[in-house]
Amino acid sequence: MNRRVTLLFLGTALISLMLLVGIALTRATERNVYFTDHFRLNRTLPDSLVVVADTITLQAGSRITGNAALIAGEAVRIDGVIEGDLSIISPTLNIAAEAQIQGDLSYLGEQLELQGKVRGDLVAISEQLILQETTQIAGVIRACPADVLDKSGNFADQIAACQQANPDLSLLAPALAVQRGAHLLALGEVPAIFRWGPAGLALTLVGSVSFIGLAILAVSFFPRRFAHMQDTLLYRQRRALMAGLLTLGLTLGLSGLVTLLVGIIPPVGLLAGFGLGLSLLVLSLIGWMVLALRLGEGLTYQFQQRYLPPAVEIGLGGLVLAVVWHVLLFVPFGLPLGLLIGLLSGSLGLGAVVLTGLGGRSVRSTYFVQG
């Protein structure tokens, strides 16, 4: 009954969170925080602006009296006036000749073409930076592009070397994380090992060894709790999978609220995002340890017809998981496949952690028999 109540609670919490996200999005629009496909601004906005969209256009005649943070999946075009700082993450950014940024301009993407005026500093991390003849930059230029095209010929001495660039894009940390995730998925086009190189392989090896060592220590200190979580994978697999997926869905919804907080109250949003990410990381790590213990126990009993100490079993299971992961790195599209398998199996382990309250209770049914 306790497990059913847990699943019911998670399901109710997920539905409630979806409603809260809908309400939050409505409220966010009132605070000039927008999540849409295509965003256009053609009026004066007497406050700061945060936009996440595919394309973003600030048309001629538009004005933002505060700061602006724009995150686009395709392109951003600026024709208006921003009286504060402007921070942008987008593949391409075009700032027209009549555009004005009265504060600092920070850009992360592929190509920045600047024709207008920037009264503050320019920070650009991109593949190409194009400075047109009409470009005016009053502050310092900190740029780290692969190709700089200065058509005006006025900024050669102002552009700092790549090592001297000191960009501050901390307020856009959630968007950076999404970009890194998309880049990892792109690695699946060819065997990931050929793109990661020796350093990436060494990093995964060190991570695997660290995981195995940590798992052995954990099961040695908390054998009873791990036994309870392992029982869930033996007797309640379907319920554990459902609980894990619901927990991930709940976390995804909370991440949406955290993103809104980052746009509305940046310090609180970043702190909440750190706490949420750390909690999910710890719970998921314990779930993978439970999976390693169950896998190791199954293998030892299959070949030895007897059970070994939990520390040996979890070490063997962790080693098998590490080998499978590294094999996937050599297979085309192995990384997306590994992420999909990891999502399902990781949800199973995460569900075992949630259903047992970190191993504090057993899922086995107990009966009282009077004799």
N, C-alpha and C positions, 0 to 999 in steps of 0.2 A: 504493500500500500504506500509506503514511504516513497518508493521509486516512482509510482504513478503520480503522486502529489508533486514530486520534483519536476517531472515532464510537464504536468499541467501548469505549474508555476512558470517554467521556461517559455512554454507556448503563449501563456497569457502576457508575460513580460514582453515577448517579441511583438505581439499584436499591439500592445499598449505603446511600445516604443515607436512602431510605425505611425501610429496616430500622433504621437508627440513630435516626430520628425515632420509630419505634414503641417502641424500647428507651428512648429519652429520655422519652417520654410516661409510660411505666411508672415510670421513676425519679422523674419530676416529681411524680407522684401521691404518692410517698413523702415528697416535700418540700413537700407541700400546694400544688402548682400543678396546677390542673384546667382542662381544655378539654372542655366538654360542652354538651348542649342545655339542660338544666334542673338547677340546683344547689340543694340544700337542706342546711342545717347545723342539727342539733338537739343538739349535744354540745359539750363543751369541747375546744378545739383549742390545745394547748400550744406554739404557734409562730405565725409569720406565715402569711398566706393570700393566694394569687393565683388568681383565677377569671376565665375568659373563657367566657361562656355566653349563651343567649337570655334566660333569666330566672334571677334569683338571689334566694334567700330565706334569711335568717339567722333562724331561728325563735326563739320565746321559750324561754329556758333555755340558748340557745347562748352560748358565750363564746370569744373569740379573745384569747390572751394577748400577741400581737405586733401588728404592723401588718397592714392588709388593703388589697389593691388589687383592685377588682371592675370588670369590663368586661362590660356586658350589652347585647344588641341590642334588648331590649324593656323590661324593668323590673327594679328592685331594691327589695326590702323588707327593712328591718332591724327585728327585734324583740329581738335579743339585746344582748350587751355586747362592745365592742371596747376592749381596754385600751391599744392603741396608736393610731397615726394611721390614718385611713380615707380612701382616694382612690377615686373612683367616676366612671366614664363610662357613662352610660345615658340613654335618652330620659326616663325618669321614675324618681324616687327617693322612697320613702316611709319615713320613720323614725318608728316607732310611739312612743307615750308612754312605754312601759316600756324603750325602748332607751336605751343609754348609749354614748357615744364619749368615752373618757377622754383622747384626744389631739386632734389637729387633724382637721377634716373638709374635704376638697377635692372639689368636684363640678363636672362638666361635662356638660350635657345640656339638656333642655327644661323640665322641671318638678321642683322639689324641694319636698316637703312635710315639714316638720320638726315633730314633736310631742315628741320626747324631749330628752335632755340632751347637750350638747357642752361638755366642760370646757376644750377648747382653742379655737383660732381656727376660724372658718368662712370658707371661700373658695368662692364659688359663681358660675359663669358659666352662666346659664340664661335662658330666656324668662320664667319665672315662679318666684318664691320665696314660699312660703307658710309663715308662722310662726304656729303655733297657740297657744292660750292656755296649754297645758302646756309650751311650749318654754322651755328654759333654755340659755343660751349664756354661758359664763364669759369667753371671750376676745373678740378683736376680730372684727367681721363685715366681710369684704371681699366685696362682692357687685356683680355687674354684670348684673342681670336687667332685662328690659323692663318687668316688672310685679312689684311687691313688695306682698304682702298680709300685713300685720302685725296679726293678730287680737288679740294680747295688748296691743298698744300700748306695749310696753316697750322696743322696739329702734330707734325712729326715730333716736335720736342715735348709735347704735352702727354703723349701716350706712354704710360709706364710699362715696364717689362712685365712679362707674365709672373715672374717671381715676386714683383712688387705689388701686384694686384691684391687688394684686400676687400673682397665683396662681402656684404652683410645681407644675406637672404634668409635669415633665420625665421622670419615670419611666414615664409612660404615653405616651411619644412614638410608639411603634409603633401603638398604638390610635388616636391622633390622625391618623396618616397614613392608616389604613384609613377613618376617618370622612371625611376630606377626599376620598379616592378615591370613596367612595359619593356624596358631594355632587356631584362632577364628573360622574358618570354620570347623576345626576338632571337635570343641565343639558340633557340631550338631549331632554327633553320639549318644549321650544320651542327655536327657534334660539338657540344659546349666546350669540351676540353681544348679544342683548337683555337677557341677565342679567349678562353681564360688564361691559357699559357701555364708554364711551370709554377708561377707564383699562386695562381688560382688553385691548382691541384694541391700544392703544399698547404694552402690554407684549409681546404676541405679535409685533408688528412689530419691536420692538427685538430680541427674541430671534431672529427670522428673519434680520435683518441681521447680528447677531453670529455666527450659525451660518455664514452665507455667507462672512463675512470670515475666520473661523477655518478654514473648509474650504480656502479659497484659500491661506492661509499653510501649512497642513499639507501639501497636495499639492505646494507649491513646495519645501518642505524635504525631503520624503520621496517623490519621484516614483516610485522603484523599488518601494518597499513598497506604495504605492497601486496600482501596475500589477499586482503579484502578487495583491492582494486583488480587483481588478477582474476579473482572469482567472477567478477562482472563480465570479463571477456569469455569465461567458460559457460556461464549460465544465463547471461542477459545481453548477448551480443546486439540484437536488434534494438533493444531499448538504449543501450550505450551509444550506438551509432546515432539514434534520433536525438539523444541528449547532447551529443557532441555537435551535431549540425545546428541544433537550436541555439547552443551557446555561441557558435561562430556567427550565426545570424544576428543574435543579440549584440555581439561585439561589433558587427558591421554597422548596425543601427546606431550604436553609441559613437562609432567613429564619425558618422554623419553629423551628430550633434557636436562632437568635438571640433569638427571642421568649421561649423557655424560659430562656435566659441572663439576659434582662432581669428575669424574675421571680425567678430564683435568685440571680444575682450581677449586680445592676444596672450597676455601672461597666463590667465586662467586656462585658456584653451590649450596652450602648450603643456602646462602642468598636468591637466586632465588627460591629454593624449599620452604623455609619458607614463602616467599611472596605469592607464588602460592597456597600453602596449606591454608594459612590464608584467602586469598580471596575466595577460594572455600568454606571454612567452613562458612564464614559470609554469603555468598549468599545462601548456602544450608540451613542455619539456618533460614534465612528470608523466604525462600520457604516453610519450614515446618510450620512456623507461619501462612503463607497464607493458607496452607492446614487445619491447626487447625481452623482458622477463618471460612473457607467455611464449614467445617464439623460441627462446632458448630452452625452456622446459619441454616444449613439444619435440624439439630436435633431440635432446638428450634421451628422452623416454623412447623415442622412435628407434634410435640406434643402440642405446644401452639397456633398454628395458628397465631402467631404474632412474630415480630422481637424484640430482646432484645438489649441492648447496646453492641457495639463491644467488650468491655473488658470482658463482661460476656460470650459472644459467643466464643471468642478465648480461654478463660479459660476452658470452657466446652469441646471444641474440643481438646485442649491439654490434658485434663484429659482422654478422650476416647483413644487418641493415646497412652498414657502412659499405660493404662490398657491393650490394645491389645498387646503392646510390652512385658509386664511382663507375660501375658498369654502364649506367644510364648516361653518364657524361660522354661516353664514346659513341653513343648511338644517335643518329639524326633524329631530331625532335624528341630526344630522350629527356631533356629538361622539362618541357611542358608535360610530358607523360609522367615523369617523376613527381611533378607538382600535383597532378591530378590524383595519382595513387597516394601521395603523401597527404592530400587533403582528406581523402576517405579514411585511410588507416589512422591518420592523426586524429580525426574526429572520433573514431572508435576509442582510442586511448583517452582522449579528452573527456568523452562521455563517462568512461569508467571512473575518472577522477571526480567528476561532478556528482554522479549518482551515489558515490560512497562518501562524499564530503571529505576528499583527500584521504580516503582509506579509513576514516573514523568509524564506519559501520559496515557490516557485511550484507550482501544481497541474498545470501542463502536463507531459505525459509526454515524456521525452527518450529517444532511442534512439542507440546507437552503430553507425554504419555503416562498415564497412571497405571502402575502395575502392582 
